[in-house]
Amino acid sequence: MKITKEMMKKLPPLYNHEYEKDPMVWYKFLNTSDGMQYYVVEGEKGGDGNKKKYLFFGLVHWSRVALAFFTLSDAAIKRDPNFKPCRLSVVRKRIEKGT
């Protein structure tokens, strides 16, 4: 999975929306091998101390739904090109409805 500079320009840095109740979700990524879904709210390069990796924060959906930090280093991860940026509350509602 290649993260582009253009993608990162849209993302707020980590902890930028720490106290916001309903932040914007900018990207959705899918792990094609296990179905895990990642909804990105914030991110930055080197956020975990590794200057070559990107660290993200957002909603992770697999067997449960949780807000978490994550990296996207698995080759099976693909960006969902049909996802349109929206508020976190909208993503949660979609997950509850199964859409």
C-alpha positions, 0 to 999 in steps of 0.5 A: 500500500503506497501512501502518497504525499497528496493523501497525507496533506489532507490528514490532520496530524496525530492528536489534532482532533483528540477532543473533537466528538465527531471528527472527519474520516478521510480515507477507508482502507480494506485488508483484502485477506481478512476483511479488516477495515480502517477508517483514517481520522489523523496520521503522520509519518514517523508518528511511532518513532520510525521515520519511514512508516506512517502511523494513523489514528481512526476507527478499526472494524473487524470483529468489533469496532474500536478507535485505535492507532494503526499502521498500513504495512500489509501488502493486502491493504487497499484503499477504497476508491469509492469512500467519500470523506465524512464524519465519524458518526456517519461511518459508525451508522453505516457499520451498524446498518451493515453497509 
